[in-house]
Each structure stands twice: as structure tokens, then as C-alpha cells.
């Protein structure tokens, strides 16, 4: 199927330059991305099965989610490189 997209010309040119460096066209990149987004039926079923098998198996080591702490942590973004290591 052929589709028409409206994308800023500058974005397309930058994408072409980057993709040219890896030997791909914009068309190939979009096609590959859509394949990944769509997946196949078996991959969706595998993902659901994985989530069912692993649900509730995490170990938080006693940590409980706290909205205030998460918000406070978010205020420190972006983190400095030495903190992220």
C-alpha cells in the first residue's frame, strides 16, 4: 500500500542524512518502524503470556511507591551524568 505523509522538509532532509550513513532510506525506516509497531499476532500473545507469568514477582525490598518522593525526584531532572552512573 502506498501512503502520503506530511512532514516538514527540514526533518526529512536531516533524516535522509542520518539514514544514508547507515545505508537506509526514509521509506525503509518508516516501513520497519510500522512493522515493529504492528508486530505480529504471536508476539502480542507472547507478551501477554510473559506479563501473566511475571506479574507480582518483583522484589521491591520493602520499598513502597510514594507520590511525593517521585515528584521530588522528578524536579531534579535532567540528572547530572555522575548521578546517572
C-alpha positions in Angstrom: 0.0 0.0 0.0 1.2 3.5 -0.8 0.6 6.3 1.7 1.3 10.0 1.6 2.7 11.8 4.7 3.0 15.5 5.5 6.4 16.0 7.1 8.5 19.2 7.4 11.1 19.3 4.6 13.9 20.0 7.1 13.1 17.0 9.1 13.1 14.7 6.1 16.4 16.1 4.9 18.0 15.5 8.4 16.5 12.0 8.5 17.9 11.3 5.0 21.4 12.4 6.0 21.4 10.2 9.1 19.8 7.2 7.4 22.2 7.5 4.5 25.1 6.9 7.0 23.6 3.5 7.9 22.6 2.6 4.3 18.8 3.0 4.7 16.2 5.1 3.0 13.4 7.1 4.8 10.9 4.7 3.2 12.8 1.6 4.6 12.9 3.2 8.1 9.2 4.0 8.1 8.3 0.6 6.9 10.5 -1.1 9.5 9.0 1.2 12.3 5.5 0.3 11.3 6.3 -3.4 11.3 7.6 -3.1 14.8 4.5 -1.1 15.9 2.1 -3.5 14.4 4.0 -6.6 15.5 2.5 -9.9 14.6 -0.2 -11.9 16.4 2.1 -14.3 18.0 4.3 -11.6 19.5 1.2 -10.0 21.2 0.2 -13.3 22.6 3.8 -14.0 23.8 3.9 -10.6 25.5 0.6 -11.2 27.3 1.7 -14.6 28.4 5.0 -13.1 29.7 3.2 -10.5 31.7 0.9 -13.1 33.2 3.8 -15.3 34.2 5.8 -12.5 35.7 3.1 -10.4 37.3 3.7 -9.9 41.1 7.2 -11.5 41.0 9.1 -8.3 41.6 11.1 -7.6 44.7 10.9 -4.1 45.9 12.9 -5.0 49.1 10.3 -3.3 51.1 10.2 0.0 49.2 6.7 1.4 48.7 5.8 3.8 46.0 5.4 7.4 47.3 3.9 10.1 45.1 5.7 12.9 46.9 9.1 11.2 46.6 8.6 10.5 42.9 7.6 14.2 42.3 10.6 15.4 44.3 12.9 13.2 42.2 11.3 14.5 39.0 12.2 18.0 39.9 15.9 17.0 39.8 15.7 16.1 36.1 17.7 16.1 34.0 20.1 14.3 36.2 23.8 15.0 36.1 25.9 12.3 34.4 27.8 11.4 37.5 24.5 10.7 39.3 23.1 8.5 36.5 26.1 6.1 36.7 
